[in-house]
């Protein structure tokens, strides 16, 4: 009995001694270069994740300006829109940053989904529940958290950027939208933010740690320090983000 094996482009007929078909080795699928490789996609996740964390740090610092007064917050919101004016037209830099942020979100999600699919296909048997508890927790937090954050951001934009679901509407000063949005009577909005920001914190803690591993920084000696850094960055962001909504809902900022 004859079978054909591939060696490069050439093919040669071979006969197995027992007459049985020799196992035909499948040519490994082309990885499609850096973007196609799993490592490439993990690097994309790390780089886009870093861009989003940088945005979150700046966003949190900007939000905290509300503690310096409504004028201070409005000035900051105005400054964002007039960056590099008059060299560039109104809102150009902000629009470029927004496009970069949106691209980061999409690339991050694409890499996450395709990596998860690949891992699912590569696993011949589903994990035994007990063995996979730690892994399963992280996977659930990342997937469920990611979807929750996406839904939150849609609500958040309708609320504080476009004013569609905000009592003050679009034609109001950013500080007024913020104070009206978290008014004590709208405590449930603050509750939504609380849950969403907690999700952001959990997502970040795991994401930052994963990025350290992707970058090859994680080893035995640095394990605790890097885990601690991931926890610290996430905790600072959670506290910093929740301070303004809670201060408004509890009447500290009016
Ligand atoms: C929890 C406390 C937060 C508060 C009080 C807050 C407040 C605001 C405000 C006032 C704006 C409008 C800024 C402006 O029009 O000048 C805004 C925009 C935005 N926020 Fe937040 N934010 C919070 C958390 C978050 C989180 C956790 C995320 C992401 C996960 C996020 C993502 C965004 C995005 C993407 C924009 C639009 C940025 C732009 O297009 O310029 N925010 N936020």
Boltz pocket constraint, residues with backbone or C-beta under 6 A from the ligand:
constraints:
  - pocket:
      binder: B
      contacts: [[A, 59], [A, 63], [A, 77], [A, 80], [A, 94], [A, 98], [A, 149], [A, 153], [A, 156], [A, 157], [A, 160], [A, 161], [A, 174], [A, 178], [A, 193], [A, 196], [A, 197], [A, 200], [A, 241], [A, 242], [A, 244], [A, 245]]
      max_distance: 6.0
